[in-house]
Amino acid sequence: MSHFKIGDTVETIDDVIKGVVKSINDRSVTILSDDGFPLTFDFKELVLISDDIHVSNYEIAKIKKEKEIPKRRKTTVLRTKERTAPKMEVDLHINQLVKNPKAISKFDMLNLQLDSAKRQLDFAISKRIQKIVFIHGVGEGC
């Protein structure tokens, strides 16, 4: 049946309604809310609130001590490998790849730059180089 008694302080589960039990029926409980309204609820919609919360001085002191300890800030620390690993730079400007860039067509320039980028990337992967920077330009293949 019910574990509530008249005079118990209860609170609803799904709402923020709190009150005192005024009457108990077979299937419901009538409470007088803090606002002074009588409200009727099913037993399973209410929970008993205990007014006698006991906290020892030891527990209070323990919580105060925890609050005084400064919290460690989370910092992102680079792993040794990442910090010391050199990055590889590949300059794809055409004047860095050939001696006379005016002697070849724009199509050949672009293919030469793409081949160079692929070759350098394959090299970096084979040597397990973790960082690679491609220096390139934007434009029409010059």
N, C-alpha and C positions, 0 to 999 in steps of 0.2 A: 504494500500500500504506500503511504506517504511517509517520508522521513522529515517532514516539516511540522512545526508546532506553531500554534498561535503566538505571535509576538516575535517570531524569528525574522531576522533581516535577510531578504533574498534579493537576487538580481536576475534579470532575464538574460538568457544566453545570446539571443539574436539582436537585442536592443540594449540601449543604455538606460534602462528603467530599473530603479532600485526602490524598494519599499519594505513595509512590514506586513507580515501575514495577519489578516483579520479573520478569515474563515476558511475552513477546509471542507470541501464536498467530496463525493465519491471519486470524481474524475478531474476536479479542478481546484485551484487555490485562488482566493480573492485576496489581493494585497492593497494596501493604501500606499500609493506612490509618494515620493518625496514632495511632489507638487500638490498632494492632497486629493488625488483622484482614485476612486476604487477601480481596480482593474482585475480581470479574471484571466487566469492562465492555466494551461495544462501542467501537470507535474513535471513533465520532461522539458518544459520550457524555462524552468527556474533552477537556480543554483543557490545553495545556502551560503551566506556570507558570515564569516566569523569575525566578531569585533575584537576578540581578545588575541591580538598578535603580540607575542613575546619575543623580544630581541635582547640578548644578553650584552653586557658591556664588552665582553670579549669579542663578540661578533662586530660590534660597532667599531672597536679599536682596530680590528683586522681590516675592515672596509676602509677606514681612514688611512691606514698604512698603505694599502693598495693604491689609493688615490694620490698619495704623495710621491710614489715612485714614478719618475718620468717615463713616458712611453717611448719606445724606440721607434724612430722614424724609418719607414721603409725606403731604402735607397737602392737604386739599380746599380749593382756592382758588375763591371765587365769581368768576365772570366779572363784569366791570365792569357790564354791562347788568343782571344779576340783583341785584347789590349795591345799585345806585342806583335800580332800578325801584321806584316806589311801589306799595304794594298798595292795592287798592280794597276798601273795606268797605261792605257792604250790610246795613242793619238791617231785618229783616223782622218785627219786633214790630208788631202791629196799631196800637198807639197812635202809632207813627212814620209809619204810612201814611195814616191818616185822623184827622180832628179828633175825631169822636165815634164810638168803636168800639162803643158800646152800641146804636147805632141800626141796625146791620146784623146779619144772622144769622151763625151760625158757619160755615155753608156758604159764604156770600159772603166771610167773612173769609179762609177758606182759599184760595178761588179768587183773591182779591185778592193774597194773599201769594205764591201760585204765579206769577201773572201778573207781579208785580213782580220776582220772582227771575229769571224767564225774560227779561224786558226788560233787566234790569241785566247778565245774563250775555251777552246778544247785544251790548250796548253794549261790554262789556269785550273781547269777541272782535273786534269791528270796530275798536277802538282799540289792539288788540294789547297789552292789559294782561295781564301774565303771572301776576299773583297777585290773587286775589279771595277775600275772606272774607265768608261769609254768617253774620250773627248771627241766630240763631233760637231758639226755645224749644221745649219739649216740653209737650204737654198736649192740650187739647181745642179748640184754635183761638182762644184768647183772647190 
